[in-house]
Amino acid sequence: MVTVNLRSFRQAARHNKRRMRSWLTRLEKDPPRGLDKMVSQADKGVWGKTDCLHCANCCKTMSPTYTQEDIRRISDHLGMTPGAFREKWLYKDKSGDWMNVKQPCQFLDPTTNFCGIYAVRPKDCAGFPHHTKRRMVDYMHVYKQNIEYCPATFRIVEKMMEQVRGNR
């Protein structure tokens, strides 16, 4: 496993974000043949070298969206009512989604990067960074967002840029 230097990652993401997002937009408009297979292969290669517990940047910088089922499951786990859980830990954003009141996530242990509710964590967290959730062209906006938050996503996009460049 490769440990992530978050300072270096953030600098690289800030420096390359515009270029990578532009490339992803062009890819979305003109996807190469075999794109989903390419993404799947890059995804497998990256996760063999990524230690989320060392990084936890998603928990430190983003908030998941909590579904009503997430709220019920987590509040049961914590011995709270769903209303008490929402009042203590969540707020409703402009689009009506339930989000964490604070960042980093209130359930993240900052010394170990362990999630205090891992077994019952929100589905949004369980699926993050959502690389193989749908066909890539249908989920490009997630890649564009996550390149600045997830080192694995950043590396996947880097690998894909190299591969597409090499195939053309």
N, C-alpha and C positions, 0 to 999 in steps of 0.2 A: 504494500500500500504506500502511496505517495501522500505525504502530509501536505496540507495546503497552507501556504503563507498568505493569510488574508490580506495583508497590506499590499503585497505584490499583485495578488489577484485583483484587488480593487483598482489599482493603478492600471493594470492591463485592460480591465473591463472599461474603465473610464476612457482610456486612450483608444480602444478599438470598437467601442459600442456603436458609434455612428456608422463606421465602415461595415461592421457585421450586420447591423439592422438593414442597411441598404442592400447588402448582398442577399440577405434573406428575402427581402421584398422582390428583388429580381428573380430569385429562385422560385418564389411563390407564383410569379407571373409566367415563368417558363421553366417548369420543373424537368430535370433530366429523367430519362428512363431509369427505372430501378431506384428511385429516390427513397422509398420506404425501406427497402433492403439495405441501402447505404446507411440510413439513419440507425437501423437496428444493429448493424455491424459496428458502427461507431459507438453506439450506446453500450454494447457489451464490452468493447475494448476500454472504454473510459471507466466503467464501474469496477473493473478489475484493479484499477489504480486509484480509486477515490475512497477516502475514509470520511464518511459523513459525520461521524462522531468527533473527528478532529476539527472539522469545519463548522458545522451548524450555522452557517451564514444565513440560511433561509429563516431559521428560528430567531436569529438576531436582528434581521432587517425587514422581514415581511410578516404579514398576518394572514393566517388561513381564513377562508370563509367557512363559517359554521352553519351547517344545515340544522333543521329542527331535530333530526335524528341524532346528529352529533351532540347537540345540547342536552337531549334527554339521556343519552348514553353516558356522557361525561359527568353530568350532574348526579346521576345515579351512582356512578363510581365514587364521586366525592361526597356522597351522602347529603346532597343539597336538592332543593327543588329546582326545576328548570328556571323559574323566575328569579330565584336567589342567585343562581349561577350567572344568568345574563346580567343582573344588576351589579354583581361584584366584578365580573371579568370582561364583559363585552359591551360594545356599543353598536348601534345600527348606522351604517354609512349612508351616503346620499342615494345609493341605488337600492337600499333596503336590506343589504347583507349584514349579517352579524359578524363583527370583527373583534380582535383583541383590543382592549383598552390601551395596552402599553406595548412597547418594544424595548428590549427583546421580549419574547414570549414569556408570560408569567409562569409557564410550566417548565421552562428550560432551566436546568441547573448550570449556572455559568462556570463552575469549576470543573464539571465532568462532561458538559454538553449532553447530558442525558435528559430525556423528556420524562417529566413526572407523571404523565398520563399516557405513556407510549402505547399501552395495550388498548386504550380506548380513544386514542388521538383522533382528531377530525379526519374525515376522508380526504380532504384537501391536502393534509400533511402526509397521509399514508401514500398518496399517489404522486407526491412531488418528486421530481420536477416535470412529471407528465410527458416524458419523451415519447413513449410508444402508446399513448392513450388513443390516438386517432391517426389517420393518415396525416403525414406532416403538412401537406399543403392546406389541410383543413384546420391545423392547429399552429400555424406559423406565428401567430401573435404571442403565443406562450413562449416560444423560443426567443423571440425578440425581447420579451420582458425578462426572461430568466438569465440571459447571458450576463447581466450585470449583478445577479444575485447568487447564481449557482456555478461554481467552478466546473462541474461536470458538464453543464450545458455549454459553457464557454468553450471547453475542450472539444465537445462534439461538433460545434459549429466550426471551430478551427480545422478539425480533421476533415469535415465535409468540404470546406473551402479548398483544402489541399487536393482532395480526391477529385472534385469537380474540375478544378483547374488542370489536373493531370489527365483527365478524360477528354478535355476539349481541344 
